[in-house]
């Protein structure tokens, strides 16, 4: 048996174990009626043919590409990319010899090093013989970003033959298509015409749809047509985490101590999951799925939120809009079958929410009553089990309050937004009007009470000065009574209603008194026109409709204030309970200070209280770590779960940027490597900076923790080997080899950022 015409094989004779992974995928491409050059394959168990046999099949003229097609090559777990020979522009008379060279490359040193590093089994070798297309431009395209998993087509192209994509020192031009527009494109004149790039992107998405998953494609443009010469699956991108703080930094800003995180995630996220479940039905979401902590900051898990979008029949592109990704086009969303399937439940859930206003007062009264029941006992008088039970009870009530604290602001914003849009149809500038959405006598607003307290102080000559010098001790009895009443009403407030590690107002009476002394009412430069006067000329029906919508908006704004106050007050009850846990741990010699409990998780604090396990060193280590991470760069979006926090630096050369081609984060010592002679200087885990690389550098890459290259693209040897070895790689980094050898650097293989943290050390 000699060469077989790939287009004539059926699924039984085109199995990967017989013709290798690459030929198997090309066979699939042919069966999709895509434009593929004439292709033959020598199966794995076939003997090498002589030239006469080859010529009898492919003819004696033309140029051919002779490629490896090993078993496992272009597979789901190992790709063997770049490890075997590929020979291009082979004359018809030399094809048999080229087949032999490719087969023997299975045993070359690079393949041996790859096999040893990855643990891959020896690969049976088939060979693909494909007619050369005279290329004007060659390239590669990915139906999804292979580094981040984002839904965008990434295209890299070079003039001429495709082997330039893996050539030394060659940097391809790069196109990224998102939502039908370009988010990235080459500067100046491009070797690939834009209309051809658009066709490549469109066909890439189409092929991915046929393939049933993300694909990595190689193609050639001959000046007229696009030819598809190779296809392989993109694997692993579904596991890449995507995290964003665009929203979370508004609701949980700053650094979050371990105890706060361990309480807030189950409490608040359970409330969100309850709301999601009302719209999408039963699901597998867990509170810890929705958020992650990086450098003690809160980030929402956008993959989990994307799952919710898909459950609602919305495309994941909606997720990428939330990430604020750039594009010169916008996604178009059309309801699908999944949306229609969920529509009855969604309508029912929406109607239930619209009726929420009828029961919110009743729910709040019940929540306050349950909170009051918890505070009846003296914390110091209950045993450990009872104290922990009280904490569980407060957390359970607060989860209910958190649901109300999510729903009422959403409804308040929805009704207020509807009112503003309706008002905008009648007036030119609704923002200039007094919308009268808040109630002047809001009992949950501390500002009027502060103003009254200040007035009481001002009526007493010299009292303000005495209070400034002596603090609350200088309060006369009647003003002290008013001050105590103020603390009874608002003492649970703090600098953050979502962080009970922060002292409450009741714990800081001096600061609260100073707040009252400094209180001033600011009057605007002009009085706004009431909205009712602005629409006085509208018809009776329109004014009536506006009043009804305004009434709902005003009611929910009032509900929002009441719910927020109740939630903050109840949530703040966790502070004295956990401080009591901390006090008991101090008494037992397990902590140095009650406040150290904030650096433990809730489960760790519980275990320490019940079993006496030592936790002091753990709390101290986390406190110190938080101090060290106070001043770090926190990106808006984090890809992957291996984020390395990078401190801010004032240096001129503290950050460089390139193109990420292998994902991951790594911090290590930089070694500038300009050739294999520099190899012995590279220690395991070092970051190597190279001008380019070829297959002979593989042993050096096997020791590297990350790779930085001045040139290259997705198919350059640096990128291929880094992906196979699962270390970060960033290419197209100008002056990478001029970075200070021995410096400590952090490589972000998701965004292509390299941060120089410190000057070179003294290591040889």
Buried (B, 14 or more C-beta within 10 A) or exposed (E): EBBBEBEEBEEEEBBBBBBBBBBBBBBBBBBEEBBBBBBBBBBBEBEBBEBEBBBEBBEEEEBBBBBBBBBBBBBEEBBBBBBBBBBBEBEBEBBBBBBBBBBEBBEBEBBBBBBEBBEBEEBBBBBBBBBBBEBBBBBBBBBBBBBBBBBBBBBBBBBEBBBBBBBEEBBBBBBBBBBBBBBBBBEEEBBBEEEBBBBBBEBBBEBBEBBEEBBBBBBBBEEEEBBBBBBBBBBBBEEBBBBBBBBBBEEBBEBBBBBBBBBBBBBBBBBBBBBBBBBBEEEEBEBEBBBBBBBBBBBBBBBBBBBBBBBBBBBBBBBBBBBEBEBEEEBEBEEEEBBEBBEEBBEEBEEEBEEBBEEBEEBBEEBBEBBEEBBEEEBEEBEEEEBBEBBEBBBEBBBBBBBBBBBBBBBBBBBBEBBBEBBEEBBEEBEEBEBBBEBEEBEBBBEEBBBBBBEBBEEBEEBBEBBEEEBBEBBEEEBEEBBBEBBEBBBBBBEBBBBBBBEBBBBBBEEBBBBBBEBEEEEEEEEEEEBBEBBEEBEEEBBEEBBEBBEBBBBBBBBBBBBBBBBBBBBBBBBBBBBBBBBBBBEEEBBEBBBBBBBBBBEBBBBBBEEEEEBBEBBBEBBEEBEEBEEBBBBEBBBBEBBBBBBEBEEEEBBBBBBBBBBBBBBBBBBBBEEBEBBEBBBEBBBBBBBBBBBEBBBBBBBBBBBBBBBBBBBBBBBBBBBBBEBBBBBBBEEBBEBBBBBBBBBBBBBBBBBBBBEBEEEE
